[in-house]
Amino acid sequence: MGKGISGTRKTVYGILGLVLLLIISIFISYVTVLVDVKIGVGIVVALFGIFVLFVCLTYPIVGYYSVIFISLFLAMPDRLIANNSFMFTGLIPEFLTYVVLLGVLTKKKYQLELKKGFWNQSITFWIIVLMGYYILELFNPNMFGKLGWFNFFRKQGSFFAFFYMTYALIDSRKALNFFVNFWIGVSFLEAIYACKQQWFGLFNFEYRWLYASKIRMDLYINWGYVRKFGLQSDPDAAGMLYAACTMFALVLALRCQSRIRRYFLYLVAILNLLASSYTGTRTSTMMVAAGILFYVVLTLYEKRTKILMVTSILTFVFIMFVPIYSNPVINRVRSTFNPGKDPSNIVREMSRNFARSYIRSHPIGGGIFTCGDLGIMYNPGHFLNQVMPDSGYFQVLMEQGFIGLIMLLAFYFVVLRTGIRYFYRTKDPELKSILAATLAYLFSIMAGQFSQMAFYFYPSVLFIYAALAFMLKMKYFGAEEDENKGVTLQKETK
């Protein structure tokens, strides 16, 4: 009898739910057709947002991967509409990050995971030190406004939250392997989209967006060649992401035991390498070269590394000296290794010389977001407005002074030292391969900082902080594997 009543209630609730859904659908259709399309779209977006918030709070791991996936498409709404109506899409992954963080903080099992030495790790310590220095920059007397500092610090806070979440959520070998596969899948999707743009042309909405701005056309079209941008905000951000993902996939492929998986990883690496060349970003070429050199030094004792070194040298010689002069992609890659002949490099050197005396007399810099275009936006009239940074390190040097730059380089040193130490101590071949790929990815980003602001683009920055987090968890994954092997051996003995 009770079961019958319960079943009847479920049926009634199901019918009421369908009726409510039908009423909402009719209302949205009515508003869209007879009132205003924007209102209808707004209602759909709001309902979807409520659903996403519920999922992020209830299932933090789903929200975590949603943050990464959504960050792929931040530039798409603006291109579909071909105006600046969606200037604040970058706030979406940041907002979702804090929602997921709230979900993590309310789950006991994730809090237990964070007790595994999160706060006493050297990488965590240096991130907190840098955050502390950014707080001190708020009181920099050379900075005119505080809004730029607030936006910068807000972003840094969301990155630290993502780092914190990753440490909690990547709690097993299975979770780590899923993240790596997800990373590879995202890299494949990004690269194949850029290759499609090169091989089959841009979509019509992308052409409309490109030609809607004279400034954009001048930046994206060089000598008649349209620099490809994939799903990213611009060719530079796309090229640096593809270059770093090339190194990640290439190292995994070199060390992979499964033949089918190895072939797929090589395919992903090649597609990312092609995509990075199609963006016309010279920095991406330098990043790949630096990443390969780092990996060669890291594993010079291995036979496969020597094969990679010979193959890379032959490829470099072929690109540089084979008489192909009509291909704009090849010519752009060649110009990476002839910086003295590049007009843009000469302009960069002039800018650096111009700002040199200011840098010497300001040990804590001119303040956050005071140089270049961002300086004009947040601190108009500042001396550093006249200088375009064109380098992540140079931007830090100008805005945070040599004290800030020294602290940043110390952080990079600690990251590489930690990763290299774990790499040589780890005996597990799978973990060793992931560590090597992670280190190559991070080092290529660090190398890219010499000529671009390579550290803060979505989704690349999320992968960076995720890599830092599970780099710290490697010793626990290794211990977990040893424990499982011990249990298995004990059972077999019995």
KAMO-V180286 format. One record per helix or strand. SS is the DSSP state (helix for helix, strand for strand). FROM is the first residue (numbers start at 1). LEN is the number of residues. If there is no record, write none. Layout:
# KAMO-V180286
SS/FROM/LEN, SS/FROM/LEN
This chain:
# KAMO-V180286
helix/2/34, helix/37/22, helix/60/12, helix/76/6, helix/90/16, helix/108/7, helix/122/16, helix/147/23, helix/173/28, helix/204/8, helix/214/7, strand/221/2, strand/225/2, helix/235/21, helix/259/20, helix/282/17, helix/303/19, helix/328/8, helix/339/3, helix/343/18, helix/372/7, helix/383/4, helix/392/34, helix/429/20, helix/460/13, helix/474/20
